[in-house]
């Protein structure tokens, strides 16, 4: 009986680790998208500034 309880606890622990890994990947994806968005915005602003300096 104790062995069955330990197996259930191990399965729960494995699921918790997988959920944390998935949450970490989601956060990394969000961060990567945010960085990409900000880089595009910065590129546009830099281009606009360069165009104004040429005029």
N, C-alpha and C positions, 0 to 999 in steps of 0.2 A: 504494500500500500504506500509506503514512504517513497518508493522508487517512482510510482506513478505521479505523486505530488511534485517530485523533483523534476520529472520530465515536463510537466505542465509549467513549472516555474522557468525552466530553461527556454521553453517555447515562447513564453511571454517576454523574457529578456531578449531573445533573438528578434522578436517583432519590434520591441522598443528600439533596439539598435538600428534596425532597418528603417523605422519611421524617422529616427534622428538623421540618418544618412540621407533619406529622401528630402527631409526638410532643409538640410544643408545644401543639397543640390539645387533646390528651388530658390533659396536665398542667393546662391552663386549666380543662377540664371538671371534673377532680378537685378543683381548688381552689374552683371555684364551688359544687360540691356540698358541700364541707366547710364553706364559709362559710355556706351556707344552713342546714345542719344545726346549726351553732353558734349562728346567729341564732335558730333555733327554740328551742334549749335555753335561751338567754339570755332570750328572751321568756317562756318558761314559768317560769324561776326568778324573774324580775322580777314576774310575775303572782302567784306564790306568796308572795313577800315582801310585796307590796302587800296581799294577802288577810290575812296574819298581822298586819300593822300595823293593819288595820281592826278586827280582833278585839280 
